[in-house]
Each structure stands twice: as C-alpha cells, then as structure tokens.
Amino acid sequence: MHVGNRITGTKKPLSQQASLAQGKVYEVEVKASTGIMDPQSIINYLCGKMSESYPELKINYINVDPQTQTITIQFISIDARTLGLEPQPQRLFVATLLTWLPAILTLIGIAVVGVSIWEIIGTIPWYMWAILAAGVALIFFAPTITGLFQKRAPTYIIEK
C-alpha cells in the first residue's frame, strides 16, 4: 500500500554525517523486524509523527509492503522559516549516549564486582578477620620478636 507520488531518479547513498539540503528529495528504506499487519495504520502513524516531530520535512511518498516487510518514505526538505518556524538544533542524546556506553557499562561492571566482593567479605565473621590479621602479623614480625628474647652468645676478637 502506498500514498503519494514517487519521484523517480538515480539514487546515491548519503553519508552518515551529511545534513539535509533544502529542496532535495530523500528516500529512506526501513526493513521491519516484525510482521506488518495493517499498512494503513502504519502510514497514518508515520505521517502524524513525521509532521509533528519534523515539520520541515514534507512527505512526498510512503510505501508499506507487507510481503517484503519494507517501509519506504520519500520526503523533501523545505526551509523551516517559510513555515514560520525557528530552526532548532537536533538533540544528539542518543549519539552521545552511544559514545559513552562503553564507559557506563564498565562502571556498572566495576560496581557489580565491588558489591559482590563486599557481600562475600561480609559473610566472614569478624573473629576470622582477627585471626587472619594475627597470622599475617606473626609471619612478618615473628623473627624480630623471637630475636629479642634469644640470648646471644658473647663474641670475641682474638688478636695475636
């Protein structure tokens, strides 16, 4: 099912960083991950959301194909000032979130490991920690302590 008249021409791939030029025709093809049951409701939803979110884009053609599970949208970028709108910069929240995602997941991983270690340590009774500390202290300081209490044999220098 389609709505509108499709403008034909040669398609050139658009780079990720390109901005939309006014008066140019753009086409987006989306492959649906789930089954398309009602093409008309999808068209109505997309037309409503596009005009609400992006009034500077004039939808020229929409095609919803249930057999190939694809949605094709063709639109023209028009000047927002001619519509009486002030151009607003698009928020790049998702792009910023994606760049920080590895750091966020690393911090979450460190927190999970820290909490796990704390829970494991918390199950050990306090007197076991005291015994462990006493054992470590004896390992390091026992030779020094026992050396204080041992009698030393007198040492002499013999001269000829």
LUMDRENVEX-938027 format. One line per field, with one value per residue: residue number from 0; residue in one letter; chain; z, y, x of N, C-alpha, C, O in turn. Coordinates in nm, 4 decimals. Atoms other than C-alpha are relative to their C-alpha. Layout:
N
n: [NUM|...]
res: [A|...]
chain: [A|...]
nc3: [Z|...]
nc2: [Y|...]
nc1: [X|...]
cac3: [Z|...]
cac2: [Y|...]
cac1: [X|...]
cc3: [Z|...]
cc2: [Y|...]
cc1: [X|...]
oc3: [Z|...]
oc2: [Y|...]
oc1: [X|...]
end
This chain:
160
n: [0|1|2|3|4|5|6|7|8|9|10|11|12|13|14|15|16|17|18|19|20|21|22|23|24|25|26|27|28|29|30|31|32|33|34|35|36|37|38|39|40|41|42|43|44|45|46|47|48|49|50|51|52|53|54|55|56|57|58|59|60|61|62|63|64|65|66|67|68|69|70|71|72|73|74|75|76|77|78|79|80|81|82|83|84|85|86|87|88|89|90|91|92|93|94|95|96|97|98|99|100|101|102|103|104|105|106|107|108|109|110|111|112|113|114|115|116|117|118|119|120|121|122|123|124|125|126|127|128|129|130|131|132|133|134|135|136|137|138|139|140|141|142|143|144|145|146|147|148|149|150|151|152|153|154|155|156|157|158|159]
res: [M|H|V|G|N|R|I|T|G|T|K|K|P|L|S|Q|Q|A|S|L|A|Q|G|K|V|Y|E|V|E|V|K|A|S|T|G|I|M|D|P|Q|S|I|I|N|Y|L|C|G|K|M|S|E|S|Y|P|E|L|K|I|N|Y|I|N|V|D|P|Q|T|Q|T|I|T|I|Q|F|I|S|I|D|A|R|T|L|G|L|E|P|Q|P|Q|R|L|F|V|A|T|L|L|T|W|L|P|A|I|L|T|L|I|G|I|A|V|V|G|V|S|I|W|E|I|I|G|T|I|P|W|Y|M|W|A|I|L|A|A|G|V|A|L|I|F|F|A|P|T|I|T|G|L|F|Q|K|R|A|P|T|Y|I|I|E|K]
chain: [A|A|A|A|A|A|A|A|A|A|A|A|A|A|A|A|A|A|A|A|A|A|A|A|A|A|A|A|A|A|A|A|A|A|A|A|A|A|A|A|A|A|A|A|A|A|A|A|A|A|A|A|A|A|A|A|A|A|A|A|A|A|A|A|A|A|A|A|A|A|A|A|A|A|A|A|A|A|A|A|A|A|A|A|A|A|A|A|A|A|A|A|A|A|A|A|A|A|A|A|A|A|A|A|A|A|A|A|A|A|A|A|A|A|A|A|A|A|A|A|A|A|A|A|A|A|A|A|A|A|A|A|A|A|A|A|A|A|A|A|A|A|A|A|A|A|A|A|A|A|A|A|A|A|A|A|A|A|A|A]
nc3: [0.0000|0.0044|0.0013|0.0634|0.1277|-0.0167|0.0946|0.0432|0.0321|-0.0465|-0.1443|-0.0453|-0.1468|-0.0781|-0.1098|-0.1334|-0.0574|0.0888|-0.0458|0.1055|0.0785|0.0291|0.1355|0.0497|-0.0280|-0.0735|-0.0132|-0.1066|-0.0004|-0.1301|-0.0010|-0.1253|-0.0661|-0.0301|0.1088|0.0223|0.0068|0.0499|0.0640|-0.0062|-0.1319|-0.0022|0.0800|-0.0785|-0.1135|0.0475|0.0459|-0.1177|-0.0777|0.0783|0.0052|-0.1358|-0.0433|0.1019|0.0908|0.1157|0.0996|0.0660|0.0485|0.1381|0.0355|-0.0992|0.0451|-0.1000|0.0727|-0.0965|0.0486|-0.0178|-0.1334|0.0129|-0.0028|0.0757|-0.0208|0.0833|-0.0516|0.0498|-0.1064|0.0326|-0.0954|-0.1165|-0.0145|0.0859|-0.0755|-0.1193|-0.1120|-0.0278|0.0017|-0.1278|0.0171|-0.0451|-0.1145|0.0323|-0.1242|0.0279|0.0460|-0.1170|-0.0842|0.0622|-0.0162|-0.1407|-0.0424|-0.0550|-0.1322|-0.0938|-0.0276|-0.0798|-0.1381|-0.0568|-0.0275|-0.1182|-0.1164|-0.0272|-0.0588|-0.1341|-0.0887|-0.0197|-0.0934|-0.1312|-0.0535|-0.0377|-0.1195|-0.1095|-0.0585|-0.0860|-0.1327|-0.0352|-0.0684|0.1022|0.0468|-0.1062|0.0055|0.1222|-0.0257|-0.0944|0.0747|0.0881|-0.0867|-0.0471|0.1117|0.0266|-0.1171|-0.0883|-0.0121|-0.0776|-0.1393|-0.0622|-0.0102|-0.1189|-0.1207|0.0036|-0.0566|0.0977|-0.0546|0.0163|0.1118|-0.0306|0.1038|-0.0517|0.0646|-0.0207]
nc2: [-0.1170|-0.1215|-0.1281|-0.1040|0.0283|0.0206|-0.0692|0.0957|-0.0541|0.0859|-0.0052|-0.0032|0.0169|-0.1208|0.0305|-0.0107|-0.1329|-0.1031|-0.0681|-0.0049|-0.1237|-0.0413|0.0236|0.1307|0.1131|0.1068|0.1221|0.0883|0.1326|0.0650|0.1398|0.0257|0.1225|0.0804|0.0010|-0.1175|0.0480|-0.1017|-0.1038|-0.1322|-0.0589|-0.0375|-0.1229|-0.1081|-0.0265|-0.0648|-0.1359|-0.0826|-0.0206|-0.0779|-0.1404|-0.0539|-0.0076|-0.0652|-0.0743|-0.0493|0.1064|0.0219|0.1376|0.0046|0.1351|0.1057|0.1321|0.1056|0.1263|0.1100|0.1199|-0.0130|-0.0577|-0.1249|-0.1273|-0.0980|-0.1366|-0.0999|-0.1319|-0.1158|-0.0927|-0.1384|-0.0984|-0.0126|-0.1401|-0.0223|0.0498|-0.0828|0.0700|-0.0290|0.1259|0.0409|0.1075|0.1301|0.0527|0.1217|0.0761|0.1407|0.0090|-0.0205|0.1188|0.1109|-0.0178|0.0214|0.1308|0.0895|-0.0468|0.0240|0.1435|0.0335|-0.0429|0.0908|0.1252|-0.0184|-0.0077|0.1346|0.0782|-0.0526|0.0433|0.1448|0.0211|-0.0467|0.0997|0.1188|-0.0354|-0.0212|0.1262|0.0533|-0.0615|-0.0934|0.0667|0.0617|-0.1081|-0.0232|0.1105|-0.0213|-0.1112|0.0479|0.0895|-0.0806|-0.0719|0.0954|0.0354|-0.1084|-0.0505|0.1077|0.0080|-0.1137|0.0167|0.1094|-0.0409|-0.0836|0.0815|0.1013|-0.0427|0.0034|0.0427|-0.1086|0.0153|-0.0653|-0.0085|0.0492|-0.0669|0.0662]
nc1: [0.0850|-0.0795|0.0685|-0.0800|-0.0645|-0.1434|-0.0874|-0.1010|-0.1319|-0.1088|-0.0220|-0.1391|-0.0039|-0.0281|-0.0923|0.0600|-0.0142|0.0535|0.1207|0.1013|0.0026|0.1373|0.0467|-0.0448|0.0889|-0.0693|0.0782|-0.0469|0.0619|-0.0130|0.0421|0.0710|-0.0452|0.1190|0.0966|0.0851|0.1377|0.0913|-0.0804|0.0623|-0.0256|-0.1422|-0.0107|0.0598|-0.0887|-0.1225|0.0327|0.0254|-0.1223|-0.0974|0.0404|-0.0097|-0.1394|-0.0839|0.0882|-0.0752|-0.0058|0.1293|0.0060|0.0424|0.0427|-0.0207|0.0414|-0.0129|0.0150|0.0032|-0.0686|-0.1456|-0.0195|-0.0743|0.0713|-0.0759|0.0489|-0.0674|0.0369|-0.0728|-0.0351|0.0350|-0.0523|0.0876|0.0435|0.1175|0.1152|0.0151|-0.0642|-0.1401|-0.0757|-0.0565|-0.0976|0.0478|-0.0717|-0.0727|-0.0068|-0.0279|-0.1383|-0.0855|0.0140|-0.0725|-0.1441|-0.0336|0.0504|-0.1037|-0.0427|0.1107|0.0060|-0.1179|0.0265|0.1004|-0.0700|-0.0845|0.0897|0.0529|-0.1092|-0.0224|0.1094|-0.0150|-0.1103|0.0471|0.0925|-0.0774|-0.0773|0.0946|0.0460|-0.1056|0.0114|-0.1065|-0.1113|-0.0849|-0.0878|-0.0986|-0.0960|-0.0785|-0.0919|-0.1018|-0.0882|-0.0848|-0.0937|-0.1009|-0.0886|-0.0939|-0.0698|-0.0468|-0.1466|-0.0502|0.0430|-0.0756|-0.1402|-0.0160|-0.0004|-0.1048|-0.1276|-0.1072|-0.1290|-0.0966|-0.0923|-0.1267|-0.1001|-0.1283|-0.1127|-0.1272]
cac3: [0.0000|-0.0870|-0.0523|-0.2714|-0.5956|-0.6032|-0.7637|-0.9727|-1.0380|-0.9634|-0.6011|-0.4453|-0.0950|0.1635|0.4117|0.7830|0.8601|0.5730|0.6594|0.4658|0.1870|0.1192|-0.1859|-0.2274|-0.2360|0.0123|0.0390|0.3384|0.3273|0.6540|0.6904|0.9535|1.2109|1.2859|1.0603|0.9096|0.9749|0.8947|0.6376|0.6538|1.0292|0.9833|0.7120|0.9309|1.2295|1.0298|0.8644|1.2011|1.3811|1.0956|1.0659|1.4446|1.5022|1.1759|1.0257|0.7900|0.6064|0.3531|0.2958|-0.0743|-0.0850|0.1629|0.0694|0.3178|0.1641|0.3870|0.1583|0.1692|0.5186|0.3972|0.4568|0.2057|0.2867|0.0341|0.1603|0.0605|0.2943|0.2967|0.4712|0.8238|0.8081|0.5192|0.7535|1.0218|1.2369|1.4026|1.3207|1.6301|1.6557|1.6881|2.0177|1.9839|2.3081|2.1533|1.9768|2.2990|2.4927|2.2419|2.2675|2.6479|2.6559|2.6932|2.9873|3.1502|3.1140|3.2532|3.5604|3.6098|3.5853|3.8424|4.0775|4.0414|4.1144|4.4133|4.5595|4.5053|4.6842|4.9687|5.0066|5.0126|5.2671|5.4744|5.5264|5.7026|6.0830|6.2460|6.4579|6.1397|6.0195|6.3583|6.3333|5.9772|6.0853|6.3776|6.1439|5.8961|6.1795|6.3124|5.9697|5.9293|6.2875|6.4474|6.3516|6.5004|6.8169|6.8800|6.8171|7.1098|7.3592|7.2496|7.4425|7.2329|7.2896|7.3533|7.0541|7.0953|6.8647|6.9132|6.8448|6.8076]
cac2: [0.0000|0.3432|0.7071|0.9921|1.0118|0.8772|1.0942|0.8754|0.9304|0.7861|0.7021|0.7985|0.6800|0.9558|0.9681|0.9436|1.2990|1.4787|1.7411|1.7748|2.0321|2.2319|2.1341|1.7953|1.4689|1.1978|0.8390|0.6074|0.2329|0.0535|-0.3236|-0.4194|-0.6781|-0.7929|-0.8666|-0.5756|-0.6420|-0.3106|-0.0964|0.1899|0.2395|0.2445|0.5101|0.7204|0.6863|0.7798|1.0789|1.2091|1.1585|1.2983|1.6156|1.6574|1.5904|1.7232|1.9918|2.0980|1.7641|1.7319|1.3689|1.3025|0.9257|0.6384|0.2717|-0.0094|-0.3538|-0.6432|-0.9083|-0.7750|-0.6213|-0.2852|0.0706|0.3325|0.7025|0.9748|1.3332|1.6805|1.9148|2.2654|2.5831|2.5976|2.9782|2.9630|2.7670|3.0337|2.8060|2.8841|2.6185|2.4278|2.2176|1.8485|1.6954|1.4270|1.2494|0.9041|0.9689|1.0991|0.8035|0.5592|0.7167|0.6947|0.3472|0.1509|0.3695|0.3425|-0.0370|-0.0571|0.1441|-0.0761|-0.3845|-0.2451|-0.1635|-0.5154|-0.6743|-0.4419|-0.5258|-0.8974|-0.8812|-0.6812|-0.9411|-1.2266|-1.0485|-0.9600|-1.3280|-1.3935|-1.3396|-1.0671|-1.3080|-1.4823|-1.1467|-1.1013|-1.4447|-1.3679|-1.0348|-1.2038|-1.4703|-1.2128|-1.0124|-1.3246|-1.4112|-1.0698|-0.9863|-1.3291|-1.3398|-0.9939|-1.0717|-1.4038|-1.2448|-1.0075|-1.2899|-1.5149|-1.4994|-1.4132|-1.5846|-1.3358|-1.2833|-1.2031|-1.0965|-1.2793|-1.0834|-1.2314]
cac1: [0.0000|0.1350|0.0355|0.1609|0.3542|0.7059|0.9726|1.1993|1.5669|1.9053|1.9712|2.3025|2.3961|2.4057|2.6914|2.6164|2.7307|2.5566|2.2975|1.9738|1.9820|1.6673|1.4672|1.6368|1.4451|1.5490|1.4365|1.4649|1.4004|1.3382|1.3223|1.0633|1.1698|0.8143|0.5218|0.3296|-0.0388|-0.2087|-0.0231|-0.2768|-0.2329|0.1466|0.1137|-0.1176|0.1169|0.4279|0.2591|0.1395|0.4703|0.6819|0.4731|0.4732|0.8438|0.9896|0.7627|1.0444|1.0178|0.7351|0.6423|0.6105|0.5580|0.5137|0.5012|0.4372|0.4906|0.3752|0.5305|0.8891|0.8439|0.9802|0.8670|0.9808|0.9492|1.0329|1.0445|1.1579|1.3401|1.1924|1.3054|1.1644|1.1465|0.8969|0.6707|0.7142|0.9303|1.2583|1.5163|1.6190|1.9302|1.8550|1.9449|2.2063|2.1231|2.1301|2.4615|2.6141|2.4771|2.6239|2.9684|2.9588|2.8012|3.1301|3.2364|2.8932|2.8910|3.2456|3.1435|2.8381|3.0612|3.3057|3.0170|2.8735|3.2124|3.2628|2.9218|2.9836|3.3189|3.1604|2.8863|3.1380|3.3575|3.0515|2.9663|3.3002|3.2738|3.4860|3.6907|3.8122|3.9469|4.1178|4.2788|4.3918|4.5436|4.7235|4.8601|4.9911|5.1458|5.3215|5.4565|5.6163|5.7126|5.7835|6.1538|6.2074|6.0113|6.1850|6.5245|6.4671|6.4226|6.7069|7.0314|7.3241|7.6473|7.9281|8.1513|8.5244|8.8006|9.1270|9.4428|9.7923]
cc3: [0.0000|-0.0047|-0.0630|-0.1319|0.0201|-0.1083|-0.0371|-0.0363|0.0489|0.1489|0.0272|0.1509|0.0688|0.1148|0.1329|0.0527|-0.0843|0.0603|-0.1184|-0.0678|-0.0369|-0.1468|-0.0594|0.0429|0.0646|0.0125|0.1041|-0.0116|0.1317|-0.0122|0.1366|0.0592|0.0368|-0.1168|-0.0070|-0.0210|-0.0666|-0.0618|0.0137|0.1356|0.0130|-0.0769|0.0787|0.1175|-0.0443|-0.0483|0.1181|0.0775|-0.0758|-0.0030|0.1379|0.0408|-0.0958|-0.0990|-0.1239|-0.1080|-0.0565|-0.0601|-0.1391|-0.0350|0.1162|-0.0595|0.1122|-0.0711|0.0989|-0.0476|0.0231|0.1357|-0.0055|0.0034|-0.0709|0.0193|-0.0882|0.0470|-0.0607|0.1183|-0.0456|0.1100|0.1135|0.0163|-0.0888|0.0664|0.1244|0.1229|0.0171|-0.0035|0.1356|-0.0254|0.0557|0.1171|-0.0395|0.1239|-0.0265|-0.0454|0.1160|0.0911|-0.0578|0.0127|0.1435|0.0489|0.0493|0.1391|0.1048|0.0364|0.0819|0.1459|0.0680|0.0355|0.1236|0.1264|0.0364|0.0649|0.1427|0.0991|0.0272|0.0996|0.1410|0.0641|0.0444|0.1280|0.1199|0.0638|0.0937|0.1365|0.0356|0.0646|-0.0985|-0.0577|0.1032|-0.0001|-0.1221|0.0212|0.0954|-0.0709|-0.0912|0.0826|0.0501|-0.1111|-0.0199|0.1222|0.0922|0.0044|0.0833|0.1476|0.0677|0.0142|0.1232|0.1262|0.0009|0.0634|-0.1072|0.0709|-0.0195|-0.1108|0.0308|-0.1247|0.0601|-0.0789|0.0304|0.0189]
cc2: [0.1231|0.1228|0.1014|-0.0449|-0.0054|0.0765|-0.0979|0.0727|-0.0954|0.0209|-0.0008|-0.0171|0.1289|-0.0383|0.0252|0.1427|0.1104|0.0634|0.0102|0.1370|0.0310|-0.0246|-0.1330|-0.1077|-0.1104|-0.1191|-0.0890|-0.1305|-0.0673|-0.1415|-0.0282|-0.1325|-0.0908|0.0111|0.1266|-0.0504|0.1010|0.1148|0.1406|0.0663|0.0414|0.1294|0.1190|0.0396|0.0751|0.1421|0.0937|0.0309|0.0842|0.1474|0.0661|0.0218|0.0791|0.0768|0.0524|-0.1067|-0.0238|-0.1400|0.0004|-0.1352|-0.0938|-0.1296|-0.0990|-0.1303|-0.1157|-0.1244|0.0072|0.0588|0.1285|0.1193|0.1006|0.1365|0.0920|0.1366|0.1067|0.0918|0.1418|0.0919|0.0184|0.1423|0.0303|-0.0516|0.0847|-0.0643|0.0485|-0.1313|-0.0278|-0.1099|-0.1306|-0.0469|-0.1318|-0.0863|-0.1445|-0.0171|0.0171|-0.1223|-0.1163|0.0155|-0.0254|-0.1389|-0.0940|0.0423|-0.0257|-0.1479|-0.0462|0.0386|-0.0890|-0.1333|0.0091|0.0058|-0.1378|-0.0874|0.0474|-0.0452|-0.1497|-0.0308|0.0417|-0.1022|-0.1259|0.0269|0.0159|-0.1287|-0.0614|0.0699|0.0840|-0.0693|-0.0739|0.1043|0.0289|-0.1096|0.0154|0.1120|-0.0428|-0.0924|0.0758|0.0758|-0.0938|-0.0393|0.1071|0.0373|-0.1090|-0.0097|0.1135|-0.0173|-0.1105|0.0342|0.0847|-0.0845|-0.1071|0.0570|-0.0128|-0.0450|0.1141|-0.0326|0.0792|0.0022|-0.0443|0.0658|-0.0751|0.0979]
cc1: [0.0895|-0.0902|0.0944|0.0598|0.1510|0.0759|0.1108|0.1288|0.1061|0.0222|0.1489|-0.0002|0.0429|0.0913|-0.0692|-0.0010|-0.0630|-0.1252|-0.0957|0.0016|-0.1441|-0.0319|0.0421|-0.0993|0.0835|-0.0932|0.0649|-0.0765|0.0299|-0.0531|-0.0615|0.0469|-0.1172|-0.0965|-0.0838|-0.1418|-0.0936|0.0804|-0.0588|0.0256|0.1465|0.0206|-0.0550|0.0913|0.1247|-0.0266|-0.0212|0.1260|0.1025|-0.0386|0.0092|0.1456|0.0883|-0.0880|0.0729|0.0185|-0.1398|0.0020|-0.0616|-0.0625|0.0306|-0.0522|0.0262|-0.0320|0.0031|0.0761|0.1509|0.0353|0.0834|-0.0946|0.0897|-0.0643|0.0834|-0.0474|0.0889|0.0255|-0.0321|0.0524|-0.1002|-0.0509|-0.1198|-0.1266|-0.0275|0.0600|0.1426|0.0758|0.0631|0.1015|-0.0556|0.0846|0.0645|0.0181|0.0394|0.1445|0.0970|-0.0041|0.0789|0.1515|0.0442|-0.0396|0.1096|0.0469|-0.1076|-0.0066|0.1208|-0.0216|-0.1040|0.0647|0.0875|-0.0859|-0.0547|0.1075|0.0266|-0.1063|0.0108|0.1113|-0.0421|-0.0937|0.0738|0.0781|-0.0926|-0.0492|0.1041|-0.0094|0.1227|0.1182|0.0896|0.0956|0.1082|0.1059|0.0910|0.1020|0.1113|0.0981|0.0946|0.1033|0.1093|0.0968|0.1056|0.0857|0.0552|0.1522|0.0586|-0.0330|0.0804|0.1471|0.0256|0.0167|0.1082|0.1275|0.1050|0.1274|0.0996|0.1008|0.1247|0.0878|0.1323|0.1109|0.1278|0.1099]
oc3: [0.0737|-0.0429|-0.0269|-0.1737|0.0743|-0.2264|0.0500|-0.0663|0.1045|0.1989|-0.0254|0.2200|0.0203|0.1810|0.1400|0.1238|-0.0451|0.1225|-0.2340|-0.0024|-0.0632|-0.2355|-0.1690|0.1434|0.0146|0.0211|0.1046|-0.0205|0.1737|-0.0632|0.2393|-0.0135|0.0574|-0.2049|0.0954|-0.1203|-0.1488|0.0093|0.0276|0.1411|0.0790|-0.0321|0.0833|0.1450|0.0182|-0.0207|0.1177|0.1149|-0.0164|0.0137|0.1479|0.0963|-0.0526|-0.2107|-0.2225|-0.2121|0.0179|-0.1497|-0.1615|-0.1145|0.1754|-0.1138|0.1651|-0.1162|0.1512|0.0351|0.0682|0.1683|0.0825|-0.0402|-0.0312|-0.0023|-0.0826|0.0583|-0.1148|0.1994|-0.1504|0.2201|0.0897|0.0709|-0.0540|0.0347|0.1964|0.2353|-0.0800|0.0645|0.1962|-0.1060|0.1589|0.1168|-0.1029|0.1499|0.0439|-0.0039|0.1241|0.1432|0.0164|0.0254|0.1664|0.1624|0.1524|0.2254|0.2170|0.1538|0.1653|0.2362|0.1865|0.1404|0.2048|0.2292|0.1545|0.1603|0.2323|0.2117|0.1394|0.1878|0.2377|0.1843|0.1468|0.2188|0.2319|0.1774|0.1692|0.1422|-0.0195|0.0436|-0.0692|-0.0875|0.0673|0.0175|-0.1136|-0.0179|0.0760|-0.0452|-0.0992|0.0431|0.0564|-0.0864|-0.0409|0.1078|0.1852|0.1137|0.1582|0.2336|0.1807|0.1051|0.1728|0.2199|0.1020|0.0455|-0.1814|0.1822|-0.1245|-0.1239|0.0718|-0.2145|0.1655|-0.2018|0.1403|0.0378]
oc2: [0.1287|0.1161|0.1067|-0.1596|0.0867|0.0706|-0.1492|0.1921|-0.2010|0.1333|-0.0840|0.0452|0.2014|-0.1398|0.0973|0.1808|0.2270|-0.0043|0.0012|0.2411|-0.0595|0.0003|-0.1672|-0.0949|-0.1456|-0.1041|-0.1083|-0.1312|-0.0764|-0.1638|-0.0124|-0.2292|-0.2108|0.0953|0.1802|-0.1174|0.0640|0.2071|0.2370|0.1864|0.1409|0.2168|0.2247|0.1579|0.1740|0.2322|0.2065|0.1458|0.1682|0.2341|0.1864|0.1265|0.1498|0.0300|0.0884|-0.0795|-0.0538|-0.1698|0.0546|-0.1424|-0.0871|-0.1347|-0.1064|-0.1515|-0.1483|-0.2014|-0.0904|0.0708|0.1523|0.1124|0.1204|0.1537|0.0899|0.1610|0.0787|0.1166|0.1865|0.0470|0.0470|0.1632|0.1154|-0.0066|0.0608|-0.0297|0.0846|-0.2261|0.0595|-0.1998|-0.1317|-0.0341|-0.2169|-0.1376|-0.2001|-0.1115|-0.0532|-0.1656|-0.1901|-0.0837|-0.0674|-0.1752|-0.1581|-0.0429|-0.0658|-0.1823|-0.1358|-0.0388|-0.1201|-0.1906|-0.0834|-0.0511|-0.1714|-0.1599|-0.0348|-0.0837|-0.1943|-0.1150|-0.0279|-0.1276|-0.1851|-0.0562|-0.0188|-0.1263|-0.1531|0.1929|0.0630|-0.0284|-0.0963|0.0737|0.0568|-0.0812|-0.0093|0.0982|-0.0049|-0.0865|0.0416|0.0863|-0.0541|-0.0584|0.0755|0.0693|-0.0759|-0.0241|0.0923|0.0092|-0.0931|-0.0159|0.0867|-0.0434|-0.1751|0.1743|-0.1107|-0.0035|0.1784|-0.1455|0.1950|-0.0809|0.0052|0.0606|-0.1293|0.0585]
oc1: [0.1879|-0.2070|0.2120|0.0441|0.2120|0.0414|0.1812|0.1282|0.0756|0.0195|0.2228|-0.0807|0.1298|0.0697|-0.1687|-0.0940|-0.0589|-0.2071|-0.0545|-0.0053|-0.2233|0.0498|-0.0023|-0.1691|0.1904|-0.2151|0.1865|-0.1993|0.1452|-0.1629|0.0046|0.0695|-0.0988|-0.0795|-0.1261|-0.1702|-0.1774|0.1200|0.0164|0.0520|0.1765|0.0948|0.0079|0.1110|0.1632|0.0525|0.0281|0.1493|0.1700|0.0471|0.0331|0.1791|0.1794|-0.1099|0.0085|0.0783|-0.2332|0.0810|-0.1699|-0.1562|0.1383|-0.1625|0.1371|-0.1446|0.1097|0.1250|0.2107|0.1534|0.1662|-0.2096|0.2046|-0.1843|0.2063|-0.1675|0.1959|-0.0637|0.0144|0.0843|-0.2175|-0.1592|-0.2017|-0.2367|-0.1244|0.0235|0.2091|0.0367|0.1252|0.0777|-0.1226|0.2070|0.0022|0.1269|0.1237|0.2117|0.1977|0.0987|0.1437|0.2231|0.1576|-0.0086|0.0892|0.0677|-0.0768|-0.0209|0.1080|0.0101|-0.0922|0.0355|0.0901|-0.0493|-0.0641|0.0791|0.0458|-0.0745|-0.0134|0.0944|-0.0112|-0.0857|0.0397|0.0800|-0.0552|-0.0965|0.0719|-0.0116|0.2307|0.2324|0.2071|0.2110|0.2226|0.2244|0.2113|0.2179|0.2269|0.2183|0.2126|0.2194|0.2256|0.2159|0.2227|0.2037|0.1287|0.2070|0.1539|0.0511|0.1261|0.2133|0.1383|0.0851|0.1255|0.1604|0.1119|0.1598|0.0997|0.1480|0.1166|0.0745|0.1722|0.1144|0.1395|0.2250]
end
